[in-house]
């Protein structure tokens, strides 16, 4: 994982903890790949001010993950849901090929829909 | 939900965002039900200092939920996992009573174990 990707992920999870101005400078820098000079021009902050804002924002983002661990937690949740999904597929195949139960089929459908919904919010 | 329960839940999710001193005063007040005077005595902070610390902590906790929404998200995850669980139970009953497939049984076991693991971390 490159530094850029890492900060982008941190922004996804903790961007709301930054002030609008902080978020703006970090997004310009990491998501839009602008230079400090370009960001200074866009925001009307000095080049040094932009650099300070980005450093401060990075510190807030890393500290948030250290304290709340949402990214780590999300990875565990994702892998758990994937494992459930794999096993539902096994049951689904058995049911389609051998048992052909409508009740089982209905339950599998509900579970797959739930898994999709959960995958979206974690 | 009483105020106490709400703060206790916020503490579970965002307690790490408080300083040690802030967390101590809030836990004494909401989890241990001590009076401001008792907390002042235990911590060596003035009664007014304890009151300020609790007010400030409450603000941090409510703001964190407003910004990150982990408690709301967790409720959605819990209800999704419960729905999956209900449907796994339906499949399990069908399988035990009618199909008696070992492969399906194995997959159900794995899924139930994963559900339990996920329930613990959300």
gemmi code that builds the backbone of each chain (N, CA, C; Angstrom):
import gemmi

chains = {
    "A": [
        ("UNK", (0.844, -1.202, 0.000), (0.000, 0.000, 0.000), (0.883, 1.257, 0.000)),
        ("UNK", (0.737, 2.099, -1.000), (1.543, 3.325, -1.021), (0.980, 4.320, -0.021)),
        ("UNK", (1.781, 5.316, 0.287), (1.378, 6.360, 1.221), (0.067, 7.011, 0.776)),
        ("UNK", (-0.030, 7.292, -0.511), (-1.220, 7.941, -1.066), (-2.496, 7.153, -0.800)),
        ("UNK", (-2.410, 5.858, -1.103), (-3.584, 5.010, -0.911), (-3.970, 4.976, 0.554)),
        ("UNK", (-2.953, 4.911, 1.396), (-3.206, 4.834, 2.830), (-3.954, 6.088, 3.309)),
        ("UNK", (-3.468, 7.248, 2.899), (-4.123, 8.491, 3.326), (-5.538, 8.570, 2.736)),
        ("UNK", (-5.688, 8.140, 1.499), (-7.025, 8.160, 0.891), (-7.993, 7.289, 1.677)),
        ("UNK", (-7.515, 6.120, 2.106), (-8.367, 5.244, 2.923), (-8.698, 5.900, 4.258)),
        ("UNK", (-7.678, 6.472, 4.883), (-7.917, 7.172, 6.155), (-8.943, 8.286, 5.965)),
        ("UNK", (-8.862, 8.993, 4.839), (-9.831, 10.063, 4.549), (-11.249, 9.510, 4.426)),
        ("UNK", (-11.375, 8.334, 3.807), (-12.704, 7.717, 3.682), (-13.334, 7.473, 5.047)),
        ("UNK", (-12.503, 7.023, 5.976), (-13.041, 6.641, 7.285), (-13.124, 7.803, 8.264)),
        ("UNK", (-12.139, 8.695, 8.200), (-12.033, 9.721, 9.246), (-12.043, 11.148, 8.718)),
        ("UNK", (-12.282, 11.331, 7.442), (-12.251, 12.677, 6.856), (-13.155, 13.650, 7.598)),
        ("UNK", (-14.276, 13.127, 8.118), (-15.225, 13.991, 8.826), (-14.634, 14.614, 10.089)),
        ("UNK", (-13.545, 14.034, 10.589), (-12.939, 14.579, 11.805), (-12.095, 15.816, 11.524)),
        ("UNK", (-11.810, 16.077, 10.245), (-11.012, 17.255, 9.872), (-11.921, 18.468, 9.687)),
        ("UNK", (-11.343, 19.657, 9.797), (-12.101, 20.857, 9.437), (-12.228, 20.875, 7.908)),
        ("UNK", (-13.165, 21.664, 7.413), (-13.356, 21.753, 5.960), (-12.045, 22.131, 5.267)),
        ("UNK", (-11.347, 23.084, 5.864), (-10.095, 23.573, 5.264), (-9.032, 22.472, 5.249)),
        ("UNK", (-8.917, 21.762, 6.350), (-7.942, 20.664, 6.414), (-8.262, 19.598, 5.366)),
        ("UNK", (-9.543, 19.233, 5.320), (-9.939, 18.187, 4.382), (-9.650, 18.626, 2.943)),
        ("UNK", (-9.908, 19.906, 2.681), (-9.693, 20.433, 1.333), (-8.215, 20.303, 0.920)),
        ("UNK", (-7.313, 20.726, 1.808), (-5.885, 20.670, 1.438), (-5.426, 19.217, 1.253)),
        ("UNK", (-5.857, 18.338, 2.145), (-5.409, 16.939, 2.055), (-5.964, 16.266, 0.805)),
        ("UNK", (-7.226, 16.561, 0.498), (-7.813, 15.945, -0.702), (-7.122, 16.445, -1.966)),
        ("UNK", (-6.843, 17.739, -2.015), (-6.090, 18.269, -3.151), (-4.748, 17.544, -3.294)),
        ("UNK", (-4.096, 17.368, -2.159), (-2.736, 16.817, -2.178), (-2.731, 15.325, -2.498)),
        ("UNK", (-3.565, 14.563, -1.821), (-3.499, 13.109, -1.966), (-4.460, 12.550, -3.013)),
        ("UNK", (-5.654, 13.097, -3.090), (-6.595, 12.539, -4.068), (-6.419, 13.160, -5.455)),
        ("UNK", (-6.141, 14.471, -5.503), (-6.039, 15.146, -6.801), (-4.603, 15.358, -7.242)),
        ("UNK", (-3.654, 15.000, -6.344), (-2.234, 15.055, -6.697), (-1.757, 16.455, -7.081)),
        ("UNK", (-2.330, 17.495, -6.475), (-1.837, 18.863, -6.728), (-0.573, 19.119, -5.902)),
        ("UNK", (0.261, 20.064, -6.393), (1.462, 20.448, -5.638), (1.078, 21.424, -4.526)),
        ("UNK", (1.989, 21.604, -3.570), (1.727, 22.556, -2.480), (1.451, 23.945, -3.053)),
        ("UNK", (2.220, 24.323, -4.099), (2.038, 25.635, -4.721), (0.650, 25.773, -5.337)),
        ("UNK", (0.217, 24.730, -6.018), (-1.118, 24.769, -6.647), (-2.220, 24.857, -5.598)),
        ("UNK", (-2.041, 24.115, -4.499), (-3.054, 24.143, -3.437), (-3.088, 25.528, -2.787)),
        ("UNK", (-1.905, 26.112, -2.595), (-1.824, 27.459, -2.032), (-2.619, 28.434, -2.916)),
        ("UNK", (-2.421, 28.298, -4.200), (-3.125, 29.160, -5.142), (-4.644, 28.939, -5.066)),
        ("UNK", (-5.054, 27.679, -5.039), (-6.495, 27.362, -5.019), (-7.204, 27.804, -3.741)),
        ("UNK", (-6.465, 27.754, -2.637), (-7.132, 27.971, -1.346), (-6.872, 29.354, -0.760)),
        ("UNK", (-5.882, 30.053, -1.299), (-5.542, 31.362, -0.740), (-4.776, 31.258, 0.566)),
        ("UNK", (-4.254, 30.048, 0.869), (-3.388, 29.887, 2.051), (-1.935, 29.954, 1.563)),
        ("UNK", (-1.015, 30.343, 2.451), (0.398, 30.352, 2.052), (0.875, 28.913, 1.829)),
        ("UNK", (1.970, 28.773, 1.069), (2.528, 27.457, 0.804), (2.880, 26.752, 2.118)),
        ("UNK", (3.446, 27.506, 3.045), (3.805, 26.922, 4.348), (2.537, 26.546, 5.130)),
        ("UNK", (1.515, 27.381, 4.986), (0.240, 27.103, 5.644), (-0.371, 25.805, 5.124)),
        ("UNK", (-0.261, 25.590, 3.825), (-0.778, 24.363, 3.216), (-0.015, 23.155, 3.764)),
        ("UNK", (1.326, 23.302, 3.803), (2.147, 22.205, 4.294), (1.765, 21.869, 5.759)),
        ("UNK", (1.603, 22.890, 6.571), (1.229, 22.679, 7.980), (-0.140, 22.005, 8.102)),
        ("UNK", (-1.076, 22.470, 7.281), (-2.434, 21.924, 7.318), (-2.430, 20.438, 6.957)),
        ("UNK", (-1.627, 20.078, 5.950), (-1.550, 18.672, 5.527), (-0.903, 17.830, 6.623)),
        ("UNK", (0.183, 18.336, 7.195), (0.869, 17.591, 8.276), (-0.074, 17.364, 9.462)),
        ("UNK", (-0.792, 18.437, 9.849), (-1.714, 18.358, 10.981), (-2.834, 17.358, 10.679)),
        ("UNK", (-3.335, 17.422, 9.442), (-4.423, 16.519, 9.051), (-3.959, 15.071, 9.078)),
        ("UNK", (-2.769, 14.819, 8.550), (-2.227, 13.457, 8.564), (-2.157, 12.942, 9.999)),
        ("UNK", (-1.688, 13.811, 10.901), (-1.558, 13.402, 12.305), (-2.929, 13.034, 12.885)),
        ("UNK", (-3.938, 13.860, 12.574), (-5.293, 13.588, 13.077), (-5.813, 12.249, 12.538)),
        ("UNK", (-5.584, 12.012, 11.242), (-6.091, 10.788, 10.603), (-5.410, 9.541, 11.184)),
        ("UNK", (-4.082, 9.598, 11.302), (-3.365, 8.430, 11.828), (-3.740, 8.173, 13.290)),
        ("UNK", (-3.897, 9.258, 14.053), (-4.261, 9.115, 15.460), (-5.667, 8.509, 15.598)),
        ("UNK", (-6.561, 8.920, 14.700), (-7.932, 8.391, 14.746), (-7.922, 6.880, 14.523)),
        ("UNK", (-7.137, 6.418, 13.541), (-7.084, 4.970, 13.292), (-6.425, 4.253, 14.466)),
        ("UNK", (-5.418, 4.885, 15.034), (-4.746, 4.265, 16.180), (-5.726, 4.107, 17.346)),
        ("UNK", (-6.595, 5.105, 17.532), (-7.518, 5.070, 18.663), (-8.776, 4.251, 18.381)),
        ("UNK", (-9.325, 4.382, 17.176), (-10.616, 3.738, 16.889), (-10.469, 2.455, 16.062)),
        ("UNK", (-9.397, 2.351, 15.269), (-9.125, 1.109, 14.530), (-10.203, 0.678, 13.552)),
        ("UNK", (-10.906, 1.644, 12.950), (-12.016, 1.277, 12.062), (-11.559, 0.559, 10.796)),
        ("UNK", (-10.387, 0.918, 10.291), (-9.910, 0.303, 9.047), (-9.555, -1.156, 9.307)),
        ("UNK", (-8.889, -1.390, 10.420), (-8.544, -2.757, 10.802), (-9.827, -3.574, 11.028)),
        ("UNK", (-10.778, -2.987, 11.730), (-12.044, -3.648, 12.030), (-12.808, -3.961, 10.750)),
        ("UNK", (-12.793, -3.009, 9.853), (-13.500, -3.181, 8.591), (-12.922, -4.347, 7.794)),
        ("UNK", (-11.599, -4.511, 7.845), (-10.954, -5.622, 7.122), (-11.414, -6.957, 7.695)),
        ("UNK", (-11.535, -7.032, 9.025), (-12.001, -8.268, 9.672), (-13.454, -8.547, 9.267)),
        ("UNK", (-14.276, -7.506, 9.274), (-15.680, -7.667, 8.886), (-15.784, -8.149, 7.438)),
        ("UNK", (-15.008, -7.520, 6.569), (-15.049, -7.889, 5.149), (-14.664, -9.341, 4.946)),
        ("UNK", (-13.626, -9.786, 5.639), (-13.187, -11.160, 5.430), (-14.208, -12.133, 6.018)),
        ("UNK", (-14.854, -11.757, 7.111), (-15.916, -12.596, 7.684), (-17.096, -12.727, 6.739)),
        ("UNK", (-17.502, -11.601, 6.150), (-18.630, -11.637, 5.211), (-18.277, -12.467, 3.974)),
        ("UNK", (-17.017, -12.384, 3.531), (-16.578, -13.156, 2.357), (-16.631, -14.651, 2.658)),
        ("UNK", (-16.247, -15.006, 3.881), (-16.274, -16.414, 4.297), (-17.723, -16.931, 4.343)),
        ("UNK", (-18.616, -16.105, 4.849), (-20.036, -16.485, 4.871), (-20.530, -16.661, 3.434)),
        ("UNK", (-20.168, -15.727, 2.597), (-20.560, -15.759, 1.186), (-20.098, -17.057, 0.500)),
        ("UNK", (-18.828, -17.428, 0.736), (-18.288, -18.648, 0.137), (-19.110, -19.861, 0.554)),
        ("UNK", (-19.486, -19.903, 1.808), (-20.222, -21.069, 2.304), (-21.682, -21.063, 1.866)),
        ("UNK", (-22.243, -19.884, 1.688), (-23.595, -19.796, 1.130), (-23.580, -20.324, -0.304)),
        ("UNK", (-22.518, -19.993, -1.032), (-22.409, -20.488, -2.412), (-22.375, -22.015, -2.451)),
        ("UNK", (-21.693, -22.607, -1.485), (-21.636, -24.072, -1.406), (-23.039, -24.641, -1.160)),
        ("UNK", (-23.744, -24.056, -0.216), (-25.104, -24.516, 0.093), (-26.014, -24.306, -1.119)),
        ("UNK", (-25.845, -23.166, -1.767), (-26.662, -22.829, -2.934), (-26.484, -23.862, -4.046)),
        ("UNK", (-25.245, -24.242, -4.274), (-24.973, -25.203, -5.348), (-25.609, -26.556, -5.027)),
        ("UNK", (-25.405, -27.003, -3.789), (-26.025, -28.256, -3.336), (-27.541, -28.202, -3.536)),
        ("UNK", (-28.109, -27.092, -3.148), (-29.563, -26.975, -3.209), (-30.065, -26.962, -4.653)),
        ("UNK", (-29.359, -26.234, -5.500), (-29.792, -26.157, -6.901), (-29.665, -27.503, -7.607)),
        ("UNK", (-28.553, -28.206, -7.314), (-28.293, -29.457, -8.021), (-29.044, -30.641, -7.427)),
        ("UNK", (-29.208, -30.651, -6.107), (-29.715, -31.876, -5.476), (-31.072, -31.701, -4.783)),
        ("UNK", (-31.145, -30.769, -3.828), (-32.341, -30.755, -2.982), (-33.499, -29.961, -3.579)),
        ("UNK", (-33.163, -28.919, -4.315), (-34.173, -28.086, -4.963), (-35.300, -27.664, -4.022)),
        ("UNK", (-34.919, -27.185, -2.859), (-35.923, -26.698, -1.915), (-36.186, -25.213, -2.144)),
        ("UNK", (-37.464, -24.866, -2.289), (-37.812, -23.461, -2.449), (-37.541, -22.665, -1.188)),
        ("UNK", (-37.806, -23.279, -0.050), (-37.584, -22.581, 1.220), (-36.105, -22.237, 1.387)),
        ("UNK", (-35.253, -23.222, 1.098), (-33.807, -22.977, 1.193), (-33.398, -21.905, 0.189)),
        ("UNK", (-33.922, -21.999, -0.992), (-33.612, -21.028, -2.038), (-33.996, -19.609, -1.611)),
        ("UNK", (-35.167, -19.483, -1.004), (-35.624, -18.174, -0.520), (-34.675, -17.629, 0.551)),
        ("UNK", (-34.301, -18.503, 1.477), (-33.406, -18.065, 2.556), (-32.036, -17.658, 2.015)),
        ("UNK", (-31.557, -18.406, 1.030), (-30.269, -18.043, 0.415), (-30.356, -16.668, -0.224)),
        ("UNK", (-31.465, -16.411, -0.896), (-31.643, -15.102, -1.548), (-31.612, -13.966, -0.534)),
        ("UNK", (-32.334, -14.175, 0.569), (-32.356, -13.143, 1.615), (-30.944, -12.902, 2.154)),
        ("UNK", (-30.234, -14.010, 2.396), (-28.878, -13.882, 2.957), (-27.962, -13.142, 1.977)),
        ("UNK", (-28.033, -13.490, 0.695), (-27.167, -12.827, -0.291), (-27.456, -11.330, -0.360)),
        ("UNK", (-28.746, -10.995, -0.262), (-29.128, -9.578, -0.298), (-28.575, -8.850, 0.930)),
        ("UNK", (-28.680, -9.495, 2.084), (-28.144, -8.893, 3.310), (-26.631, -8.712, 3.214)),
        ("UNK", (-25.951, -9.739, 2.684), (-24.495, -9.664, 2.573), (-24.083, -8.481, 1.698)),
        ("UNK", (-24.837, -8.289, 0.623), (-24.543, -7.177, -0.284), (-24.705, -5.845, 0.445)),
        ("UNK", (-25.820, -5.741, 1.186), (-26.106, -4.506, 1.930), (-24.993, -4.227, 2.948)),
        ("UNK", (-24.579, -5.269, 3.672), (-23.541, -5.083, 4.693), (-22.208, -4.717, 4.063)),
        ("UNK", (-21.909, -5.373, 2.938), (-20.646, -5.077, 2.241), (-20.547, -3.602, 1.875)),
        ("UNK", (-21.688, -3.020, 1.569), (-21.680, -1.613, 1.148), (-21.389, -0.645, 2.292)),
        ("UNK", (-21.801, -1.012, 3.505), (-21.639, -0.035, 4.587), (-20.386, -0.229, 5.438)),
        ("UNK", (-19.649, -1.328, 5.206), (-18.419, -1.475, 6.021), (-17.194, -1.009, 5.254)),
    ],
    "B": [
        ("UNK", (-34.288, 4.921, 25.794), (-32.895, 4.881, 26.248), (-32.639, 6.055, 27.191)),
        ("UNK", (-32.242, 5.775, 28.396), (-31.950, 6.876, 29.333), (-30.641, 7.545, 28.950)),
        ("UNK", (-30.435, 8.727, 29.479), (-29.213, 9.486, 29.229), (-27.981, 8.654, 29.600)),
        ("UNK", (-28.059, 7.975, 30.742), (-26.939, 7.164, 31.209), (-26.517, 6.099, 30.217)),
        ("UNK", (-27.524, 5.376, 29.737), (-27.239, 4.310, 28.795), (-26.630, 4.872, 27.524)),
        ("UNK", (-27.150, 6.023, 27.092), (-26.653, 6.630, 25.864), (-25.172, 6.990, 25.995)),
        ("UNK", (-24.825, 7.633, 27.108), (-23.423, 8.019, 27.314), (-22.541, 6.777, 27.449)),
        ("UNK", (-23.051, 5.752, 28.134), (-22.266, 4.528, 28.277), (-21.974, 3.915, 26.911)),
        ("UNK", (-22.974, 3.931, 26.027), (-22.765, 3.403, 24.680), (-21.749, 4.257, 23.933)),
        ("UNK", (-21.901, 5.569, 24.027), (-20.940, 6.468, 23.377), (-19.525, 6.196, 23.888)),
        ("UNK", (-19.415, 5.940, 25.184), (-18.104, 5.642, 25.765), (-17.510, 4.357, 25.186)),
        ("UNK", (-18.359, 3.356, 24.978), (-17.881, 2.103, 24.385), (-17.267, 2.346, 23.015)),
        ("UNK", (-17.899, 3.223, 22.234), (-17.447, 3.429, 20.852), (-16.358, 4.494, 20.743)),
        ("UNK", (-16.460, 5.538, 21.542), (-15.572, 6.689, 21.342), (-14.752, 7.063, 22.570)),
        ("UNK", (-14.793, 6.253, 23.608), (-14.062, 6.572, 24.830), (-12.583, 6.858, 24.571)),
        ("UNK", (-12.025, 6.169, 23.571), (-10.614, 6.342, 23.255), (-10.285, 7.755, 22.782)),
        ("UNK", (-11.295, 8.493, 22.352), (-11.041, 9.850, 21.869), (-10.876, 10.842, 23.023)),
        ("UNK", (-11.227, 10.421, 24.230), (-11.079, 11.301, 25.393), (-9.681, 11.162, 25.994)),
        ("UNK", (-9.250, 12.173, 26.747), (-8.009, 12.021, 27.512), (-8.311, 11.070, 28.678)),
        ("UNK", (-7.260, 10.539, 29.283), (-7.440, 9.619, 30.409), (-8.282, 10.281, 31.515)),
        ("UNK", (-7.971, 11.545, 31.782), (-8.661, 12.277, 32.845), (-10.153, 12.454, 32.508)),
        ("UNK", (-10.417, 12.829, 31.258), (-11.816, 12.997, 30.839), (-12.572, 11.676, 30.971)),
        ("UNK", (-11.955, 10.617, 30.475), (-12.628, 9.306, 30.506), (-12.901, 8.900, 31.953)),
        ("UNK", (-11.933, 9.168, 32.816), (-12.075, 8.795, 34.228), (-13.304, 9.492, 34.850)),
        ("UNK", (-13.419, 10.798, 34.635), (-14.537, 11.525, 35.252), (-15.878, 11.034, 34.692)),
        ("UNK", (-15.933, 10.844, 33.383), (-17.204, 10.422, 32.774), (-17.597, 9.019, 33.217)),
        ("UNK", (-16.604, 8.135, 33.297), (-16.915, 6.770, 33.732), (-17.390, 6.751, 35.180)),
        ("UNK", (-16.721, 7.534, 36.020), (-17.177, 7.633, 37.414), (-18.641, 8.107, 37.461)),
        ("UNK", (-18.925, 9.102, 36.653), (-20.244, 9.740, 36.711), (-21.334, 8.853, 36.112)),
        ("UNK", (-21.084, 8.336, 34.935), (-22.149, 7.592, 34.227), (-22.120, 6.086, 34.461)),
        ("UNK", (-20.948, 5.497, 34.542), (-20.912, 4.042, 34.743), (-20.970, 3.669, 36.223)),
        ("UNK", (-20.299, 4.466, 37.063), (-20.240, 4.095, 38.485), (-21.223, 4.902, 39.334)),
        ("UNK", (-21.880, 5.876, 38.688), (-22.920, 6.653, 39.371), (-22.420, 7.407, 40.608)),
        ("UNK", (-21.176, 7.874, 40.562), (-20.662, 8.692, 41.666), (-21.167, 10.129, 41.516)),
        ("UNK", (-21.213, 10.855, 42.628), (-21.605, 12.274, 42.582), (-20.395, 13.112, 42.173)),
        ("UNK", (-20.664, 14.362, 41.779), (-19.560, 15.255, 41.406), (-18.574, 15.395, 42.563)),
        ("UNK", (-19.115, 15.500, 43.774), (-18.268, 15.637, 44.957), (-17.371, 14.419, 45.159)),
        ("UNK", (-17.954, 13.242, 44.986), (-17.169, 12.010, 45.150), (-16.069, 11.908, 44.086)),
        ("UNK", (-16.418, 12.312, 42.850), (-15.422, 12.255, 41.774), (-14.301, 13.256, 42.062)),
        ("UNK", (-14.683, 14.440, 42.550), (-13.682, 15.455, 42.904), (-12.710, 14.879, 43.936)),
        ("UNK", (-13.273, 14.203, 44.928), (-12.434, 13.602, 45.964), (-11.511, 12.531, 45.381)),
        ("UNK", (-12.063, 11.670, 44.534), (-11.270, 10.568, 43.963), (-10.168, 11.036, 43.029)),
        ("UNK", (-10.420, 12.139, 42.316), (-9.484, 12.534, 41.262), (-8.591, 13.703, 41.670)),
        ("UNK", (-8.955, 14.381, 42.751), (-8.173, 15.545, 43.151), (-8.432, 16.761, 42.276)),
        ("UNK", (-9.522, 16.724, 41.475), (-9.923, 17.895, 40.689), (-11.021, 18.613, 41.482)),
        ("UNK", (-11.170, 19.918, 41.263), (-12.249, 20.640, 41.954), (-13.603, 20.153, 41.431)),
        ("UNK", (-14.642, 20.384, 42.222), (-15.988, 19.982, 41.833), (-16.363, 20.627, 40.497)),
        ("UNK", (-16.038, 21.906, 40.344), (-16.340, 22.621, 39.098), (-15.511, 22.033, 37.945)),
        ("UNK", (-14.267, 21.663, 38.250), (-13.399, 21.053, 37.237), (-13.977, 19.734, 36.746)),
        ("UNK", (-14.529, 18.964, 37.683), (-15.148, 17.681, 37.315), (-16.342, 17.940, 36.400)),
        ("UNK", (-17.180, 18.925, 36.800), (-18.359, 19.246, 36.000), (-17.949, 19.670, 34.577)),
        ("UNK", (-16.924, 20.515, 34.482), (-16.441, 20.975, 33.171), (-15.923, 19.804, 32.340)),
        ("UNK", (-15.165, 18.931, 32.994), (-14.579, 17.790, 32.293), (-15.676, 16.881, 31.732)),
        ("UNK", (-16.733, 16.670, 32.522), (-17.834, 15.807, 32.071), (-18.574, 16.467, 30.910)),
        ("UNK", (-18.832, 17.772, 31.029), (-19.529, 18.493, 29.954), (-18.725, 18.433, 28.650)),
        ("UNK", (-17.418, 18.688, 28.783), (-16.539, 18.682, 27.607), (-16.504, 17.285, 26.975)),
        ("UNK", (-16.424, 16.272, 27.824), (-16.371, 14.893, 27.338), (-17.657, 14.533, 26.600)),
        ("UNK", (-18.787, 14.911, 27.186), (-20.077, 14.627, 26.537), (-20.107, 15.248, 25.143)),
        ("UNK", (-19.617, 16.503, 25.057), (-19.615, 17.191, 23.765), (-18.764, 16.440, 22.751)),
        ("UNK", (-17.588, 15.963, 23.196), (-16.693, 15.220, 22.292), (-17.360, 13.927, 21.824)),
        ("UNK", (-18.018, 13.237, 22.766), (-18.642, 11.950, 22.427), (-19.807, 12.133, 21.445)),
        ("UNK", (-20.671, 13.121, 21.717), (-21.815, 13.341, 20.829), (-21.353, 13.809, 19.450)),
        ("UNK", (-20.315, 14.644, 19.435), (-19.790, 15.135, 18.161), (-19.187, 13.981, 17.344)),
        ("UNK", (-18.523, 13.064, 18.037), (-17.911, 11.926, 17.341), (-18.989, 11.078, 16.662)),
        ("UNK", (-20.098, 10.817, 17.378), (-21.166, 10.022, 16.772), (-21.808, 10.790, 15.617)),
        ("UNK", (-21.933, 12.105, 15.781), (-22.519, 12.911, 14.717), (-21.652, 12.836, 13.465)),
        ("UNK", (-20.341, 12.834, 13.661), (-19.427, 12.837, 12.514), (-19.176, 11.440, 11.948)),
        ("UNK", (-19.023, 10.452, 12.809), (-18.639, 9.115, 12.341), (-19.812, 8.132, 12.294)),
        ("UNK", (-20.816, 8.350, 13.125), (-22.026, 7.527, 13.084), (-21.822, 6.041, 13.320)),
        ("UNK", (-20.839, 5.685, 14.156), (-20.539, 4.259, 14.350), (-21.661, 3.500, 15.055)),
        ("UNK", (-22.369, 4.174, 15.962), (-23.422, 3.489, 16.709), (-24.587, 3.174, 15.771)),
        ("UNK", (-24.919, 4.138, 14.930), (-25.983, 3.928, 13.950), (-25.583, 2.800, 12.981)),
        ("UNK", (-24.347, 2.845, 12.532), (-23.839, 1.841, 11.596), (-23.845, 0.456, 12.231)),
        ("UNK", (-23.446, 0.412, 13.483), (-23.385, -0.850, 14.193), (-24.772, -1.472, 14.321)),
        ("UNK", (-25.788, -0.623, 14.513), (-27.162, -1.133, 14.622), (-27.594, -1.768, 13.305)),
        ("UNK", (-27.227, -1.144, 12.189), (-27.567, -1.703, 10.873), (-26.847, -3.037, 10.670)),
        ("UNK", (-25.570, -3.082, 11.030), (-24.800, -4.327, 10.903), (-25.414, -5.434, 11.754)),
        ("UNK", (-25.760, -5.101, 12.991), (-26.336, -6.101, 13.899), (-27.636, -6.657, 13.350)),
        ("UNK", (-28.470, -5.776, 12.802), (-29.758, -6.266, 12.317), (-29.552, -7.109, 11.049)),
        ("UNK", (-28.562, -6.746, 10.232), (-28.242, -7.556, 9.046), (-27.745, -8.937, 9.431)),
        ("UNK", (-26.873, -8.991, 10.419), (-26.343, -10.287, 10.854), (-27.455, -11.144, 11.468)),
        ("UNK", (-28.385, -10.495, 12.191), (-29.501, -11.232, 12.799), (-30.399, -11.831, 11.712)),
        ("UNK", (-30.593, -11.073, 10.645), (-31.417, -11.549, 9.527), (-30.742, -12.748, 8.846)),
        ("UNK", (-29.439, -12.664, 8.670), (-28.695, -13.794, 8.093), (-28.838, -15.005, 9.019)),
        ("UNK", (-28.669, -14.788, 10.292), (-28.770, -15.846, 11.282), (-30.136, -16.544, 11.224)),
        ("UNK", (-31.201, -15.736, 11.164), (-32.557, -16.304, 11.084), (-32.696, -17.226, 9.880)),
        ("UNK", (-32.144, -16.802, 8.765), (-32.288, -17.593, 7.546), (-31.382, -18.817, 7.522)),
        ("UNK", (-30.232, -18.696, 8.189), (-29.375, -19.874, 8.347), (-30.099, -20.920, 9.191)),
        ("UNK", (-30.806, -20.466, 10.202), (-31.559, -21.401, 11.050), (-32.628, -22.145, 10.245)),
        ("UNK", (-33.266, -21.445, 9.317), (-34.268, -22.083, 8.448), (-33.613, -23.179, 7.601)),
        ("UNK", (-32.472, -22.825, 6.992), (-31.759, -23.796, 6.149), (-31.293, -24.973, 7.007)),
        ("UNK", (-30.801, -24.667, 8.211), (-30.292, -25.696, 9.116), (-31.391, -26.691, 9.468)),
        ("UNK", (-32.574, -26.183, 9.758), (-33.685, -27.064, 10.138), (-34.075, -27.976, 8.973)),
        ("UNK", (-34.192, -27.373, 7.798), (-34.495, -28.168, 6.586), (-33.459, -29.262, 6.409)),
        ("UNK", (-32.201, -28.867, 6.559), (-31.125, -29.825, 6.326), (-31.136, -30.951, 7.353)),
        ("UNK", (-31.357, -30.599, 8.604), (-31.355, -31.621, 9.652), (-32.531, -32.577, 9.497)),
        ("UNK", (-33.696, -32.021, 9.130), (-34.897, -32.851, 9.084), (-35.027, -33.626, 7.784)),
        ("UNK", (-34.579, -33.005, 6.672), (-34.885, -33.602, 5.373), (-33.657, -34.049, 4.582)),
        ("UNK", (-32.732, -33.112, 4.301), (-31.661, -33.439, 3.339), (-30.480, -34.162, 3.964)),
        ("UNK", (-30.215, -33.850, 5.198), (-29.109, -34.474, 5.948), (-27.794, -34.498, 5.167)),
        ("UNK", (-27.455, -33.341, 4.597), (-26.198, -33.255, 3.863), (-25.073, -32.822, 4.797)),
        ("UNK", (-23.981, -33.589, 4.793), (-22.824, -33.226, 5.611), (-22.173, -31.944, 5.119)),
        ("UNK", (-22.107, -31.809, 3.803), (-21.468, -30.613, 3.228), (-22.231, -29.365, 3.653)),
        ("UNK", (-23.560, -29.420, 3.550), (-24.383, -28.270, 3.961), (-24.204, -28.032, 5.455)),
        ("UNK", (-24.194, -29.101, 6.210), (-24.014, -28.977, 7.655), (-22.691, -28.298, 8.009)),
        ("UNK", (-21.635, -28.696, 7.293), (-20.324, -28.097, 7.528), (-20.351, -26.596, 7.243)),
        ("UNK", (-20.954, -26.248, 6.103), (-21.017, -24.831, 5.717), (-21.835, -24.017, 6.714)),
        ("UNK", (-22.919, -24.602, 7.189), (-23.734, -23.908, 8.196), (-22.907, -23.651, 9.457)),
        ("UNK", (-22.135, -24.655, 9.856), (-21.295, -24.501, 11.052), (-20.307, -23.351, 10.885)),
        ("UNK", (-19.657, -23.318, 9.715), (-18.682, -22.245, 9.451), (-19.372, -20.888, 9.512)),
        ("UNK", (-20.546, -20.804, 8.888), (-21.267, -19.527, 8.856), (-21.663, -19.084, 10.272)),
        ("UNK", (-22.171, -20.020, 11.071), (-22.572, -19.660, 12.437), (-21.388, -19.172, 13.258)),
        ("UNK", (-20.231, -19.811, 13.032), (-19.023, -19.404, 13.747), (-18.615, -17.987, 13.324)),
        ("UNK", (-18.678, -17.730, 12.025), (-18.333, -16.388, 11.527), (-19.298, -15.336, 12.075)),
        ("UNK", (-20.592, -15.689, 12.087), (-21.595, -14.735, 12.594), (-21.307, -14.369, 14.047)),
        ("UNK", (-20.929, -15.390, 14.808), (-20.610, -15.150, 16.217), (-19.417, -14.214, 16.343)),
        ("UNK", (-18.389, -14.466, 15.533), (-17.169, -13.641, 15.549), (-17.508, -12.195, 15.197)),
        ("UNK", (-18.311, -12.037, 14.147), (-18.650, -10.684, 13.696), (-19.500, -9.960, 14.739)),
        ("UNK", (-20.431, -10.706, 15.336), (-21.287, -10.102, 16.370), (-20.454, -9.521, 17.510)),
        ("UNK", (-19.345, -10.174, 17.783), (-18.514, -9.720, 18.898), (-17.790, -8.418, 18.612)),
        ("UNK", (-17.444, -8.194, 17.344), (-16.621, -7.006, 17.071), (-17.428, -5.786, 16.610)),
        ("UNK", (-18.731, -5.956, 16.371), (-19.470, -4.756, 15.945), (-20.204, -4.093, 17.105)),
    ],
}
model = gemmi.Model(1)
for chain_id, residues in chains.items():
    chain = gemmi.Chain(chain_id)
    for i, (resn, *xyz) in enumerate(residues, 1):
        res = gemmi.Residue()
        res.name, res.seqid = resn, gemmi.SeqId(i, " ")
        for name, pos in zip(("N", "CA", "C"), xyz):
            atom = gemmi.Atom()
            atom.name, atom.element = name, gemmi.Element(name[0])
            atom.pos, atom.b_iso = gemmi.Position(*pos), 0.0
            res.add_atom(atom)
        chain.add_residue(res)
    model.add_chain(chain)
structure = gemmi.Structure()
structure.add_model(model)
structure.setup_entities()
